[in-house]
Amino acid sequence: MNIINRNKGRIIKKGEFFYLEKQYKDLNELIKEEKSLISKIEDNNFIFLDNMVSFCENPYYVLDKLYKRKSKKINYKNTFKLIHTGF
């Protein structure tokens, strides 16, 4: 669980389910990494149930514009619904 939490996104527990959330700047990156994330999830004793892709606001947009970095106002968020199988 710590490996996923540190390297692959943020894990949140709501009720009996766990949710892995990861933000992406590019939709192509999200699509390419989805299968590898599912295999990492299963390697760490979780069962993958469902995932949902949504839009979210880029929290660093103002700072990026201040430092004249190329940035987008909107990011993509992939949320995986999981169940933990063992401890």
C-alpha positions, -999 to +999 in steps of 0.1 A: +000+000+000+028+025+008+044+018-026+012+028-044+006+057-021+041+072-025+048+065-062+015+061-080-009+086-065-029+092-033-050+066-016-082+075+003-104+052+024-141+058+024-161+031+041-150-004+030-135+009-003-101+025-011-098+051-038-065+057-056-064+092-072-038+104-096-037+136-116-023+140-151-015+170-173-021+151-205-049+127-214-025+105-235-003+100-204-033+089-184-044+063-211-008+049-214-003+045-177-038+030-168-029-007-175+004-005-156-014+011-126-040-017-126-012-043-125+006-025-097-027-023-077-032-061-081+005-067-071-001-049-038-031-070-026-059-048-039-088-058-062-096-033-089-133-027-092-138+004-113-122+036-125-135+071-134-117+098-154-127+134-145-115+170-149-099+189-120-084+224-116-046+226-117-036+239-082-002+252-096-016+271-126-011+306-111+025+297-100+033+283-134+021+314-152+040+336-127+073+317-136+063+317-173+061+279-175+039+262-200+008+250-181-028+241-185-057+253-163-074+219-162-058+185-153-073+150-157-079+129-126-081+091-127-098+076-097-097+038-091-121+021-068-104-007-049-109-034-022-079-045+000-077-083+002-053-089+030-030-073+056 
